[in-house]
Structure formats: structure tokens, C-alpha cells
Amino acid sequence: MRGVLWLIGLFALAAGLAVAGRYNEGYALLVLPPYRIQISMNLLVVVVVAAFVAVYALVRLVANTLALPRAVQAFRVRKGRERASQALYDAALLRIEGRFGQALRQAGAAYEAGESPGLAALLAARAAHSLRDEPRYREWLAKAARHDDSVRVARLMTEAELAVEGRRFDEAAERIADLQAGGQRHIAALRLALRTAQAQGNWTEAVRLVRQLVKVKSLSPEVAEPVKRRAHQEGLRQRAGDAGALTAYWQELPRDEQRDPVVVRELARALIDAGDGDGARKVIEVQLAQSWDSELAGLYGRYEGGELRSRLARAEEWLKRQPRDPLLLLTLGRLCVQSQLWGKAESYFDAALAVAPGLEAHLELANLADRLGRGDDANRHYRAAAEMARR
């Protein structure tokens, strides 16, 4: 429709000019002695317009001809840039597809063409690493480092990630430290730092990183819990034998992390082994006041000394709520043995054996029978314990 309108417009203009020309009686007189030329004004206008168009076309032709070499050069540069850009795109795509050899060639071509050389060098380094070609991997990393003004963070992240992948954790830690020194604390860097800290056994740093990742909602509490638990277990084991260090470590933990029954059990065992039975008693009582844990109840009778009467009273209070807990019954029996309440101890051990026949109950009854001089009963329980141990 637009073409039809233009055509109609041109016809209308031509008709208007033709009509206007009929009423134009003017003429032009050109004198160039001894010649005189007289032409109509209409013809003069047509000749002038035609001459202008011809001269303009000639000038344009000459200008375009003179500019042709530059145009050809610009065309070649543009095509080369397009090829380099395509090579960079192909390198990224081929690496994702797993065709690492071709990706390395395309990245090298893009680098030589000067198309985002830093990025091209990093793509080549990743491809070389995937090919397990260590010399070329290092060579391309060195080339990428020459363009740190544009790809420094990407280079450090690449080196850290590939070092973790290759289990070169000391190298990964150095690169992560460089990143953090530059103020880079984004989520991917934190995750790499966490993996590195776990691999190096730096559990204090691992817990700090887990808390930070949970804070920014990059790690769910359910996923973070096992990591924190393992870190605290290792932290307690590193301080084994030193009751003061164990207590100080525990007091520095946030309240929510002190409620993990697995960690509490680890702490209680460590305190008992370090000779701090009173400290173990306190942490066990605090935990069991919040939620019941049968293993913790079993640890409550694992150490000697302390206020036996109050411990026994506390355990009997628990028994009212957990009357069929075999480990709690064993604890009560052990506390009665320590208090020299032999008959009561035997009844608790028999109750534990009735609820859940187990090796520990037989051994406790055997030891008690030995103490009381009842050799036949002791032998019977020792035999039963030996049979259970063989199963």
C-alpha cells in the first residue's frame, strides 16, 4: 500500500508540474558572443536539475572509488572479528558439550585473533585441564594472568575450582585467600572455601563458612547440620584429654548448635575421658531436659564419683517418663553399684535385660555376681555375653 501511495504521489507531482509549465511564458537568454541562445524557462530548470544530478552522481562515484580500499579493509576486519567471536562462542559450547580438544583449538583461535583474550585463555585453560594436559593448562593460566585487569576474579575462581577438583587443596586455599583479599565473598567462592576447609581439616573455618552460607540462604539448615556436626566432632576430638579446652570450645558455640544430641554425646564422652565427670553430668542433664536421648542417658552412669545420691534421684525421675529405656535402666544399675545398693542394682540390670537382651546387661550382672561371690551366676552371664559377642 505504501508503494502505491508513493506512485500516486509522483504521478500527481508530474501532472502538477506539466500544468504549471503551460502557464510559464518566461524564457532565458544566454549570450556568449558571438552566440545568443534563447530557451524557455521550463527547459532551463530541467537542464539545471539534470546537470546537478549528473555532477552529484559523478562526485559520489569518485568518492566511493577512492574509499574502496578502506572499505575492503574494514570489511576484512569486521569479518575477522566475526570469525573470532564465533570461535569464542564455539569454544564455550564445545567445552559444555565435552569436546575438550576442539574447544581448546577454538579458544586458541579466539585468543590469537584478540577476541576477549582473557576469557579465551580461561576457556582454553579449562579445556586443557579437562584433557589432563597440565603443561598447557599452566601455560593458558599464565596467558590469562596477563589480562588480569578484566578477568582477575574469573581467573582466581577458575584456579580455585580446578584445584579443588584436582584435590590440590593448598593451591585452592591460596587462590581463595587472594579472592577474599580483593573483597570477593560471593556464594561460589564461599562454597569453594568450605570444600577446601573440610578437605584440609580446618573445622573452625568450615563452621564459620557454613554459618555464613546459611545466613545468605545459600545452604539450607538441613544440609548445613551434618557439616557443623562433623566440624564440632572433629573440634572436640582435637581437644581430647583437656577438660578446660573442651569446656571453652563448647561455651563458644551458639545455643542452637549446643542442642545437637550427637555433638552433646561426643562432648560428654570427651569430658568423661578427660576426667571431668561433673562437666559431663551438667551437659547431659541440660540436653535431656530439652529432649530425650537414650544414648546420653546411658552415658550418665559411665563415670564414677560426684554426688551419687542426686544423680540417682535424677535418673529415677527420668525413669518415670521413660520406664522401658534399656540404657537408662543400665545407668540406674551402675549408679546403684557405685552406691553399693547391690539388690537394687541387680533389679535394674535384670529389668534392662528383660526389655532388651544385650551384651552390656549380661556383663554388668556377671561383674555384680562376681562381686557378691555368686560364681555360678557370674559364669552363666559371662557365657551369655560370649554367645552374644559371637553373633
Buried (B, 14 or more C-beta within 10 A) or exposed (E): EEEEEEEEEEEEEEEEEEEEBEEEEEEBEEEEEEEEEEEBEBEBBBEEEEEEEEEEEEEEEEEEEEEEEEEEEEEEEEEEEEBBBBBBEBBBEBBEEEBBEBBBBBBBBBBEBEBBBBBBBBBBBBBBBBBEBEEBBEBBBEBBBEBEEEBBBBBBBBBBBBBBEBEBBEBBBBBBBBBBEEEBEEEEBBBBBBBBBBBBEBBBBBBBBBBBBBEEEBBEEEEBBEBBBBBBBBBBEBBBEBBEBBBEBBEEBEEEBBBBBBBBBBBBBBBBBBEBBEBBBBBBBEBBEEEBBBEBBBBBBBBEEBEBEEBBEBBEEBBEEBEEBBBBBBBBBBBBBBBEBEEBBBBBBBBBBEBBEBBBBBBBBBBBBBEEEBEEBBEBBBEBBEEBEEE
